[in-house]
Amino acid sequence: MTQVRLAPLCGVTDHVFREICQEQGCSQGYTEMVSAMGYLCAPNQRATQDLMTRGAGEKKLYIQLFGRDPDTVAEAAKRMEELGRFDGIDLNMGCPAHKIAPSGEGCGLMRTPDIAEEMMRKTVQAVSLPVSVKMRLGWDTEHINVVEMAHRAECAGVREITIHGRTREQQYSGEANWDYIQQAAESVSIPVWGNGDIFTPEQAISRAKTPGIAGVMIGRGAMGNPWIFRDIQALDAGQEIQPVSLEERLGLIRIHYDRMLAWKPEHIAVREMRKHIGWYLHGLRGASRARAEINRAERPNQVWEILSRLQREIESQEE
Ligand SMILES: Cc1cc2nc3c(=O)[nH]c(=O)nc-3n(C[C@H](O)[C@H](O)[C@H](O)COP(=O)(O)O)c2cc1C
């Protein structure tokens, strides 16, 4: 069986979407990254609490923390454990963002391996939950140190590692390099999960066969396509992939929407659902017009009307 997890994606993988992916067969999710310092300074802040929400149906959830200072991150991890809400702590050593990496957080930690190792060790010592780390290949092509970092993680007591096969400098350009992922995976004995550029179930199954790796993590390939997890299971079982019908697609948009409305105030839910609907509709005939209208709609009812019209248009073209 192919082991597959959903990647943490800021602004996308909130508890509603993670739950939908787990309903489609994804085995584990991660919260969007949470600032260790932000949490310690203002633990009750609404935005942070939203990030830390666990859906009732979520089977397995790691909280992902980011920060620069080992003691701060370890302390935040301890508090997270005390909440009794998470199955593990994941440390972010991959974020390339301009506000994060240059100041030594996220992927910036790969430039300071001693601090990164201290952070991993202190976090492992602070909690009894499993601690994992998500990293990239290194800062840039001249400084690829993923193998060294994987060793340091193992020595620090980290239980598993996820590697996104790009450098910080690459951001999301070029292609993920799975040779380095394999190299790192084969050089440590803790599980290593591979990540980067999996957009189809076939790619997931083929990448999961990379020697040494425990499984794969999917990020952008799940946006608007949580069915990818179900499709991977179908292929594993030797079944044919069933194309997602229009009815099913619109039905899931409705479920997603209703759950968002149950969680957030209407005007926020309407705004946040726009991008998801855009991804769900990707590739459908007439989708670009519908998307533009949905981006202007202020009320859920208007969105339903636009989607119903789109459905009628597509169905009449098929007749
Ligand atoms: C919109 C977006 C938000 C992301 N947010 C996070 C995050 O909060 N934490 C993290 O470790 N990685 C984050 N990532 C990186 C992804 O988890 C993943 O490593 C990357 O997208 C490569 O995998 P993919 O090719 O399957 O998308 C983000 C990526 C994207 C595109």
The ligand as an SDF file (V2000), in Angstrom:
LIG
                    3D

 31 33  0  0  0  0  0  0  0  0999 V2000
    0.5240   27.7620   -0.7110 C   0  0  0  0  0  0  0  0  0  0  0  0
    1.5750   26.9310   -0.0150 C   0  0  0  0  0  0  0  0  0  0  0  0
    1.6840   26.9850    1.3620 C   0  0  0  0  0  0  0  0  0  0  0  0
    2.6470   26.2060    2.0190 C   0  0  0  0  0  0  0  0  0  0  0  0
    2.7120   26.2460    3.3880 N   0  0  0  0  0  0  0  0  0  0  0  0
    3.5850   25.4210    4.0330 C   0  0  0  0  0  0  0  0  0  0  0  0
    3.6210   25.3400    5.4620 C   0  0  0  0  0  0  0  0  0  0  0  0
    2.8600   26.0170    6.1760 O   0  0  0  0  0  0  0  0  0  0  0  0
    4.5280   24.4940    6.0240 N   0  0  0  0  0  0  0  0  0  0  0  0
    5.3890   23.7280    5.2660 C   0  0  0  0  0  0  0  0  0  0  0  0
    6.1860   22.9580    5.8150 O   0  0  0  0  0  0  0  0  0  0  0  0
    5.3620   23.7760    3.9210 N   0  0  0  0  0  0  0  0  0  0  0  0
    4.4870   24.5850    3.2990 C   0  0  0  0  0  0  0  0  0  0  0  0
    4.4470   24.5880    1.9380 N   0  0  0  0  0  0  0  0  0  0  0  0
    5.2860   23.6390    1.1870 C   0  0  0  0  0  0  0  0  0  0  0  0
    4.4970   22.3380    0.9390 C   0  0  0  0  0  0  0  0  0  0  0  0
    4.2080   21.6930    2.1500 O   0  0  0  0  0  0  0  0  0  0  0  0
    5.2790   21.3670    0.0350 C   0  0  0  0  0  0  0  0  0  0  0  0
    6.5030   21.0640    0.6490 O   0  0  0  0  0  0  0  0  0  0  0  0
    5.5440   21.9630   -1.3480 C   0  0  0  0  0  0  0  0  0  0  0  0
    4.3910   22.5660   -1.8760 O   0  0  0  0  0  0  0  0  0  0  0  0
    6.0490   20.8780   -2.3170 C   0  0  0  0  0  0  0  0  0  0  0  0
    5.1110   19.8430   -2.4440 O   0  0  0  0  0  0  0  0  0  0  0  0
    4.0700   19.7530   -3.6970 P   0  0  0  0  0  0  0  0  0  0  0  0
    4.9020   19.7990   -4.9490 O   0  0  0  0  0  0  0  0  0  0  0  0
    3.3800   18.4420   -3.4990 O   0  0  0  0  0  0  0  0  0  0  0  0
    3.1690   20.9380   -3.6020 O   0  0  0  0  0  0  0  0  0  0  0  0
    3.5270   25.3890    1.2720 C   0  0  0  0  0  0  0  0  0  0  0  0
    3.4200   25.3620   -0.1180 C   0  0  0  0  0  0  0  0  0  0  0  0
    2.4570   26.1100   -0.7770 C   0  0  0  0  0  0  0  0  0  0  0  0
    2.3570   26.0390   -2.2630 C   0  0  0  0  0  0  0  0  0  0  0  0
  1  2  1  0
  2  3  1  0
  2 30  2  0
  3  4  2  0
  4  5  1  0
  4 28  1  0
  5  6  2  0
  6  7  1  0
  6 13  1  0
  7  8  2  0
  7  9  1  0
  9 10  1  0
 10 11  2  0
 10 12  1  0
 12 13  2  0
 13 14  1  0
 14 15  1  0
 14 28  1  0
 15 16  1  0
 16 17  1  0
 16 18  1  0
 18 19  1  0
 18 20  1  0
 20 21  1  0
 20 22  1  0
 22 23  1  0
 23 24  1  0
 24 25  2  0
 24 26  1  0
 24 27  1  0
 28 29  2  0
 29 30  1  0
 30 31  1  0
M  END
$$$$
